[in-house]
């Protein structure tokens, strides 16, 4: 077993020991109290210190204090008492007060394990500081600091994983750090094996050190099913001396008593309880079904649905389990997803058949990969139910729950049209429940949020803002309403994609008003706001904060993949960063890989599909393949999304086909186009085209419109698409270019300079067509009924206009500019490069 030698790198705690003349360190065994005191004493080299060791079990109380008093002297500066709680002396604090009164300037440090002594502590005393177990635990940053000090590979990532594994328990942090160091430079390749080794060593420590007493070990195994053991709960398990058992487990370092709570209860350090449960599972020791069923009903009566569901699953009390799932699902989803998944997995198929809501929930967690296997498509037929009939037959509440869960399954499958099919009915039910006040506000916020998210992920849907705003409004007065916070984040993302930084900032402000979430749900709740913030900063050309937000996404979830509904938006933001930083080839690879991996999320009705397609078109244009992009746009049929039409217009401009660029761009400048970003960039393209064609008046009109939109919206990044020399020429009368300070240093922008327009005569076009078909001068002359010298003259004129010197160069340049026998551009959804 790896030693649990305690590390002392918790510098934030040292000032706590200086706050008051008397400090109490309260924590179980293994919490590094002694090490912390030693570290603090090392910084007091000039103080006279008296240390009183742990009293033996048979030590008389009066003798202990008498010996202590005799040791005190006038120059004593620091008094350290280790475990005076073993004396069970209720007058401890009074005695210490007397000693401090007799020795002015004396500093007293007391370390205790058990909470009984704290019942008589004068907490309101300004001369007293209590440092509880929660403060003694390592923070994630302190684990990272420790690993960096030990030169461990990837300390930040490793720290996050170890902190989650150990819960910051000091002894377990020491064990984990010792194990990780063994792997050295191989850690990045052996990470899974290393973490398994950490868990094995933690289990050996718990079994060998904390469960070594047979009585303590048996009791710990018995009550490990209880997250918050209490005398009443232990009595239900048949424990005779419940109070004595809990005190014994506290003394062993397994439990912490919570003395300030109205009802006395104890808590487990999370990592220790996990370890005990692993040991129980290994030894195949499980509580009886009857005991679990009894605990389930007890917790249900106390209003603790997560614990009730946990024990109903263990006790196979399916009726209670279904009742809890039906009535308490918002609470369970937010605070006990693992318990919910386990319950749904354990529930027999025969029990689930009669409950469509439960069937949908099972399909949802299976598709998300929360049971076994990997995330993927929710397969199998969906239960055929009518929301209206359910409302009439059962209740509006059950119909709303069932319909919302079905919408989530359909949305998860990428079937966005099906997801919104019952939306109007669900909106009517939600409004009815809101007016009657018959539904919990968190419940209702979650419903509105899922309705809004289904609309947001569906291309061209106009109800996104309305529905998500309902979700925020339902929870605006509740800082703990995670659904309202998530909805605010989705609203921010919606406006960020449209190109509205100010509205994005408003909803990010609303999102920040809600409280923090922990555990699995944090990534789900915070992700949309972080994506929105990254895109908002990128649109302001404030790249470092944008990169920091993208890094935060990586830290939030290292395994974001096709299971994440918003991953396509993350890829889009990264591709835009690649584009403006001149890494178009990197961006092309990123988008290509993602489009294959996320194909289920990018169907014909997916809002993210046109975003990634337009990004791909722009990236190809930036790498000099504008003609190819334009040709693909010409070949495709069907209506074209505004973002894709904009990308095709940009490609046409860069290829020198100004006629096609104007035809594509003109419809995008009107107010019928909802995307501010698209209207602004369309005006910039029109300004650039007019400038290149010498139409200065039209160019300045379009430029002025574009800059007004830029100033009004706060969008800066689109201005980069216009080369600096053209920006300067378009600024009339020497007026300042908007956001010139932010545009400085970005060079010529991400795209090639627009090719000048080329106008060919009818005879030159005919000669070019002959070249394209591979004809010789003689063959072209024969087909046009002219002499070879006439063809050669036309060729020289053609070479001069195209800026080339050979037949091959002429063909390639003409293709790049969209000249020759290419068909005119049609409106299309775009077959992308």
N, C-alpha and C positions, 0 to 999 in steps of 0.2 A: 504494500500500500504506500502510495506517495505521501510524504510528510505534509502536514498542514501548517508548516511554519508560517507565521502570519506576516504579511508585508505591511509596512507602515506608511506607504505613500498616499496619505489622505490629508494633504496640507490644509484643505479648507476647514478641517476640524480644529486645528491648533488655535485659531483665534477664539473659538468657542470656549476653550479652557481658560481664556483670559478675561471673559466677559464679567465674571462675578467672583467674589471672594470664595465661594463654595460651588463646586461643580460635581454633578452626579452623572456618571457614565452607566447607563442602564442597558444591558443587552445580554442575550444568552451566551452560553459557552461557545467559544470559537469566533467571537466578534472583535477580537483584537483590541480589547480595552487596555490590557497591560502594555501592549506595544505602543499604543497611542500615548499613554502616560509617559513611557520611556522617551519617546520622541520629544514630547513637550519638556520633560525635565532636562533633556540635553541642551535646551535653549535657555536654561536657568542656571548657568554654571556657578554663579555667586550666591545662590540660595542654600541655606542649611535645610536639608530634607530629612524628615523622619518618615520611614515607611513601616507600616504595620501589615504583616502578612496575613494570609487567610487564617482565621481562627480554627483550631481543631474542633471536631464535633463535640468534645466534652468540655470545651472552655467555658468557665463560669463568666457570666456577663459582668459582674462587678469587678472580678479580677482583670478582665480584659481592659476595662476603662481605667482601673487603678494603675495598671502597668503603663498604659498610654500616657496618663497624666504625669507619671514620674519621669518619663522620657522627654517630655517637653521642656524647653529652656527658653530664655528670653530672646535668643537669636534665631529660634526656629522660624523659617520663612515659609516652608511648604510641608503640609501633612498629607500623606497618601494612605488611604485605608482601602484594603483589598477585601472584598466580600464580607463586610460587617453584617449583611443580611443573614448570614448563617447563625447569628446570635439570636435571631427572632426577638430583638429588643425594640419595643415600640417607642422607647424614649431616646433612640439614637439621635434624632435631629435636635432634641433639646440639649443633649449632652454636647453635641458639636457646637451648638450655639454658645454654650457656656465656655467651651474651650476657646472659641474665636473671640469672645468678649474679653477673655483674660490675656489674649495675645494679639494685640492690635497689628494689623497688616498681615496676619496669617492667611495663607492660601490653602484651601482644603480640597483635595480630589478624592472622590469616593466612587469605587466601581462595584456594581451589584449585578446579580443575575436575576433574582426573583423579584416579583412586583409587590409582594406583601408589604415590604418596607416603604414603598411609595404611597401607600394608603394614608400614611400619617405625615407625608412630606409637606411642608408649607410652600406649595407651588407659587403662590402670589408673592413670596419673599423676593424683593429686588436684588438681594445679595446671593441668590441661588440660581444656577443654570442647570437644567436637566438636558442631557444629550441622550435621546432614546435610541432604540435599536435601529429604527429606520434611518437615522442620520449616520449611524456607524457603518452602514452598508456602503460599499463602493458604488460610485456613480459610473456610468459608462465611460465618461471622460477620464476618470481616475484609472479605470482598467486599461484604457488606451495609453495613458501616461506610464503605467507600470510596464506594459508590454514594450513600449518604445524604449524605455530605460533598459529593458533586457534585450533590445535589438531583435525583437520578434518580427517575422515577415508580415507585411500588411497589417500593421497594428490597429488601424481604425476598423477595418472589416472584422478582424479577429476579435477585437474588443467588443464589438456589438454582439457577436455570436456568443462569446463567453459570458458577457453580462446577462444575456437572456438565459443562458444555461445555469448560471450560478445565482441569479437574482441579486448579485452584489454581496452575497454572504462572504465575509472576509476569509474564513477558513477555506471555503470552496474556491474562492478566487485564487488563493495561494496554491491549492491543488491543481487547478486548471492551468495556471501559469507554469507550474513545474512540468506538467505533461506536455504542454505546447512547446516549451523550449527544447524538449527531447527531439522534436521533429526538425528543428533547425530550418535550413533553407528548403527542405522538402515539403514544408507545410502547405504551400500553395498547390502542390500536386496530391497531397495526402490529407486534405482538409477533412473529408468525411471520416476517414479512419481516426484522425486526431481527435475529433469531437466525440467519437464513440469511446475512445480511450479515456477522455475526460469524464464521461458519464460513468464508466466502469470504476474509475478511481474514486469518484464522489460516492458511489454506492458502497464501495469498500470502506471508505471513511465513516459513512453513516452507520453501516452495520457493525464495524469493528469498534467505533468509539462511542457512538450515541445509543446504539441498541445493544450494547454488550451485556447489560443487566437483563436476564431473561424476563423478569416481570415487566420492566420498562419496554423491552422489545415486543413482547406480546401485546401490551396495551397500545403501543404505537401502531402496530399492524392492524389492530381492531378498529381504531378510530381514524385511520388515515382517510377513510371515505368522507370524513367531515372536514370541510375547509375551515369552519369556525367552531371548534369543539366548545361545548358548554355543558354544565352539570346536567341540565334537562335532557340534552341530546344523548349524553352518555348513559343516563338512566334508561332511555328507550332502547339502548343497545344491551341492557342487562348488566351494566357495570355497577357493582355495589357501592364502592367508595369513589364516587365520581369526582368529588373535590380533591381527595387525596391523590387520585390518579392524575388529574390535571396538574397538580402541584409537582408531582414526581416527574412528569414529562417536561415541565418548565425547568425544573432543577437540572434535568439531563441536557438541556439546551435544545430541545425539540420544539417547544411551544413558547409563545410570548403572550402574557396576559395583558388585556387591554383594560386597565383600571378606570379609565375616564368614561367608559361607556355606561349608559343607564343599566343595561343588563350585562352581567359579568360574562365574558367569553374570552377564549384564547384564539390565537392565530398561529398558523404554521409559517415559517419562512418558506416561501414558495418552492425553492429548489430542494429543501429537505423533504417536503411532502411528496414531491415528484419522485425523489429517490426512494422513499419508503414504499410508494405505490409500485415502483418498478420491482422492488424486492418482494412485495406481496404477490405481484403477477408472476415473478420467477418461481416463487415457492407454491404457486397455485393455491393461495389462501384467499378466499373471498367471503364477504359477509353473507349471511343467509338471506334468501329472497324475502322472507317474512320481515326480517329486520329492516331491509332496504325499503320495502313497501310501507312499513310503519313510519320510517323517517321521511319518506316522500310526502305522505299526508300531513305529517307534523310541519314540514317546511311549507307546504301549500297553505295550511291554515295560518302560518305566520307571515304570509305574503312574500315568500322568497321563491319565485317560480323556477329560477335556474337550479337551485339546490333540489327543489322538489322534482324537477325533470330528471336530474342526474340520478336520484335515488329511485324514481319510478322506472327508469331504464334498468337499473340493477335488479330491482324487484319484479320486473316484467309485469308491472301494473299498467296494462295497455289502456284501460279506460281512463285512468288518471292522466296518463301520458298524452292521450289525444285531447283531453279537456284542457290541459295546460298549453299544448301547442295551439289550440284554437283561440284561446282567450288571451294568452300572454306572449304571443310571438314577437311584438316589437321589443319588449324588454329582453327576451331571450336572444334575439338576433344581435342586439347592441352589446350585451354583456356576457353572453355564453354561447358563441357560435359553435365551439367544439362540442359542447354538451348537446346542442341541437343536432349536429351532424351525427353524433354517436347515437342519439335517440332515434333519428330517422333510419339509420342503418340497421338498428336492432329491431325496429318494429316489423312484425311479420306482414307479408304481403296481404294476407287475408284480412288483417285489421285495417290496412290502409285503403282497401278497395272502396269502402263506403264513404271515404272522406276525400273529395277532389282536392281540397286545399293541401292536404298532407301528400297526396300523390304528386302535385306540382312541386311542392317543397323537396320531395325526394329526387325528382328529376333535376331540379335546379342544383342541388348540392352534388349530385352525380356528375352533371355536366361540368361543374366547376372544378372537378377533380378533388373534392374535399373528402371523399370517402377513400376509394382505392383507385389506383391508376393515375392517369394524367388528365389535365383539363381538356375538354373537347366538346364536340357537338352533343346536345341532349338527344339521344336516340330513342326510338320507340314511339308509338302513337301517344298523343296527348289525350288525357281524359276529355270526353265530349260533354261539356256542360254549358248551360245557358245562364249568364249572369242575371238576366231578368227573372228567369224561372226560380233561380236560387233565392233571389231577394223576395219573391212572392211566397215561396214555399217555406223558407227557413227564416232568414233575417237579412237586412241590408248589410249588417256588419260582416256576416259570413260571405255574402255575395261579393262584397268589396275585397275581402281577404283573398278569396278564391280567384277572382278576376285579376287582381294585382299580381298574384303569384304566377298565374298563367302568362300574363303580359311579360313578366321577368324571364320566364322560360323561353318565350318566343323571341324576345329581345336578345337573350343569350345565344340563341341559334342564328342570329343575324336576319331573322324574318321580321323586318321592321314594319312592313305593311300589316302583317297579321297582328303584331303587337299593339297597333293602334286601332284595330278593328272595333273593339268594345270600348274605346276610350270615352266616347260621349256618354255612354251608359254609366261608366265608372265615375266620370266627372259629376253626373247627376246624383249618383249615390253619395259621393264624397260631400257634395254641397248639402245634401239632405242631412247627413250625419253632422256636418259642421253647424248647421242651423239648429239642430235639436240638442247639440251638446252631448250627444250620446257616445262620443268616441274620444279617447285620449288624444291630446294634441300631438304627442310624439307619433302616435299611430297614424294620425291624419297627415302629418308632415311627411312621413315615409311614403304614404300613398301618393300624395301630390308629387313628391320627388321622383318616384318611379314612372309616373305618367309623363312628367316633363322630360326625363332622361330618354324614354322611348321616342319622344318627339324630336329631341335634340339629335339623336343618332340616325334619324330618318331624313333623307335628303329632301330639302325644300319644305319641310314642315313649318307652319307658321304659328304653332301654339306653344312653342318651347318657353318663351319668356313668360307668358301668362301662367302656365302650370307650375313652373319652377318658382315664380314669385309667390304663388299660393303657398308653396312648401315653406318658404322663408317666413312669410307672414304668420303662418301657424306657429312657428317656433321662435319668433324674434325675442319674446320675453323669457325664453328658457335657455340659459347658456349651455345646458347639457344636451340640447336637441341636436343630435348628430345628423339627422336627415336634413334639417334646416341648414346646417352648416355645409353639408355636401351640395345641397341645391344652390346655395349662394356661390359655391365654387364653380358649379356647372354654368351658372349665369355669367360669371366672369369669363369662363372659357368660351362660351357662346359669343360674347361681344369681342373677345380677343381675336377670334377667327374672322369675324366680320370686319375687323380693323377699326375698333372703337376703343382706344386706350383709356379715355376718360370714364366711360361706362364700365370698362373692365376694372378700373381703379375703385369705382364706387362699390362694386360687388365684392371685390377683394377686401375692402374695408368692412363690409357686412359680414363676410366670412370670418374675419379675424375677431369679431365680437364674441364668437362662441368659444366654449371651453375646449381644452385639449382632450383628445381621446387617446387611449392606450391600447396595446394589443393589436390583434389582427385588423381591427376596423380602422385603425389610424391611416393605413395606406389607402383604403377605400375612400375615406372621407376627405383626406387632404389632397389626393392626387389631382383632381380637376383644378383646384386653385393654384397648385404649383405649376401645372402646365400653362395655365392662363398667365401667371406671373412671368414665366420664361418668355412667352410670346410677346407679352406687353413690353418687357424690357428690350427684347430684340427689335420690336417696332420703333422703339425710341433710340435705337443704336447704342444702348447701354449694355454692351456685351458681357462684361464680367458678372453682373447680377444674373443675367440670363443663363450663363454657364453655371453659376452657383445653384440656380434653381434646378437645372438639369442634373447636376451632381446630387442634389437633394432627392430627386426622384430615384436615382440609383440607390442611394442609401435607404430610402423608404422601402424599396422592394427590389432586391437583387435579382428576382426571378420573374420580372414583368415580361410576359410573352403573349401568345395568342389568347391566354385566359383573361387578359385585362382588356376590358371593353374600350379603354381610352388609349391603348398602346399606339394605334394608328395616328392619333393626334401628337403623341410624343415623337414619333418618327417624322411627322411633318415639321415640327419645330426644329428638330435636329437637322433636317435637310435644308431648312432656311438658313440656319447658322452655317452649315457647310457652304451654301451658295455664296453668302456675302464674304466669307473668309477665303474664297478662292479654292475650296476643296470640292469642286463639283464632281470629280471622279469618285471621291469617297462618298458623297451624297448619293450618287447614282447606285453604287453598290448597296448602300444602306436601304434605299427605297425599294430596289429590286428584290432584295432578300425579304423585306418586310411584306411586300405585296403578296408574295407566295405564302409566307407564314401566316399572314392575317387574312387570307382570301375569304374565310367565312364571314369576317367583319366588313368586307369590301364588296358586297353584292350590289346589284343594280339600284337598290333603294337605300344604300348606306351613305350617310352624309360625309364620311371620311374618304370614300372612294374618289370623288372628284378632287379633293385636296391633294391626295398622294399622286393622282394622275397629272394634275397641273404642276406639282412640284417636279415630277419626272420630266415633263416637257421643258420646264425652265432649266433644269440641270443639263439636259441635252443641248439646249440652245446655248448655254454658257460654255459648253465644250466645243462649240463651233459646228453643231449639227442642226442648225436652224432649218435648213432646207428639208432635212429628213423629217423633222417635227411637222413642218408645214405639209409635206406630202402625205404623212399619216393622217393629218387632220382632213385633207382633201378626200381621202379614200373612205373615211368612215361615214356612216349614215346616222340619222336621228338628231334630236335636239342636243345642243352642247351646253354644258353647265357654264355659268359665267366665269368661274375661275379657269376652266379649260379654254374657253374662248379667248380670254385675256392672254393666256400662255401662247395660243396659236397666233394671235395678233402680234405678240412680241417676236415670235419666230419669223413671221412674215416680214416684219420691219427689219430684223437683223439680216434676213436673206435678200433684202433689196426689193421685195415685192410690195411696194407701197400701196398699190391698188387693193390687194388682198388684205393688207394690214388695216387700211381704212374701213373696208367693208366689214371686217370682223369687229373692229373696235367701236364703231359709231353707236351701235345699240347699247353698249355698255356704259355710255356716259349719262344716260337718263336716270331719273329718280325711281323708275320702276325696278331698277337693280338694287337689291337690299344691302349688298355688301359695300360698305364705304371704301374698303380697300380696293375693290374692283373698279369703282367709279373714279377713284383718285388715279390709279395706275392707267386707266383708259385715257384720262385727260392728259397724262404725261406722255403717253404714246402719240396721241393726236398732236400735241405740241411739238414733239420731236419730228414727226413726219412733216408737219407744215414747215418747220425750220429747214429741214433737209431739202424741201422742195422750193425754198425761197419765198414762201408765203408768210412773211414776217408778221403781218397784222393778225392772221389766224393763229399763228404760233403763240403770240403774246396773249391772246384771249384765252386759249386753252391752258397756257402756263399759269396765268393769273387765277383761273378757276381751280387749277390743281393746287397751287400754293395756298389759296384760301381754305380749301378742304384740309390740307395738311396742318395748317395752323389751328383750324377749328377742332380737328379730331385728335391732334397730337401725334399723327403718323409721320415718322421721319424716314423710315427705311425705304419706302417706295421712291423717294427722291434720288436714291443711289442708282436707280435704273437709268437715269439721264446722265450722260457723261459730263464732267465738270465744265468743259469748254462750251457745251451746248447750254448748260444751266446759266453760265455767265452771259451768253449771247441773248438768252431769253429774258433776262432780267432788265426790264426797260429803264432807261434813264439813270443807270447806275444804282438802282435800289438794291437793298441787301437781300441776299438769298436766304430764305427761311432756314433756320437751324444750321447755318453755315458752320458754326463751331462743332456741331456733331458730325457734319459731313466731311470735315477736314480729315485728311489722312487716309481716306478710303480709296484713293486712286481713281481709276476710270470706272469703277463699279463692277458688278458681277458679269455683265453681258458684253459681247463684242459691240463695237461702235456700229450703228446702223449703216448698212451698205447703201450708197447713193442710188437713186432710182435710175434705171436704164430703159430708155425708150427705143425700140427697134423699128426700123421701117418694115414695110410688108415684105420687101425683097430680102432684107437681112434675116427676118424671122424664118423665111422659107429656106434660106441657106443654112441657118442654124438647125432647122428640122432635118435637113439632109445630113448634116454632120452627126446629129444625134442617132440617125438610122445607120451610120457607118459608111455613108457613100463617099466616093472619091470626088475630086473636083470635076472630072469629066462626067461622072454619073449624075452629079447634082446639076451641072450645066445642061445635060441632056433632058433631065426631068423638068427643068424650068424653061427650056427652049431658049437658052441664052448661050453666049460663048463662054469658054473656060476663063478668059480674061475678065469677063464681067463678074463671074463667081469669085475669082481671086480678089478683085477690088472690093466686093462685098465682105469677103473674109477679113481683109485688112481693116475695114471700118468696124466690123464686129469685134475683132481683137482689141482695137483701141477703146471701144466703149466698155468692154468687159475687163480691160486691164490685164490681158493675157498675151501669150506669144505663140501659142500652138493650138492645133485642132483639139487635142485632149483637154488642154486648159480651158478652152472655150466651152466644151461640153460640160465639164465639171462646174465651172463658174455659173453657167446658165442654169444648171440644175440647182445650185445653191440659192440662186436668186428667184427660182420658180419661173424661169423664162422657157420659151420653147413650146413644146407640144403638151405641157402639163395642163390638166383640166382646171377650170375655175374652182375656187373654194366653195364648198357647200357647208351649210350648218350641220354640225355633227357632234356626237358625244365623244368622238375622238378615239381612233385606234392608236394607242400610244407607242412611242418608239420602244 
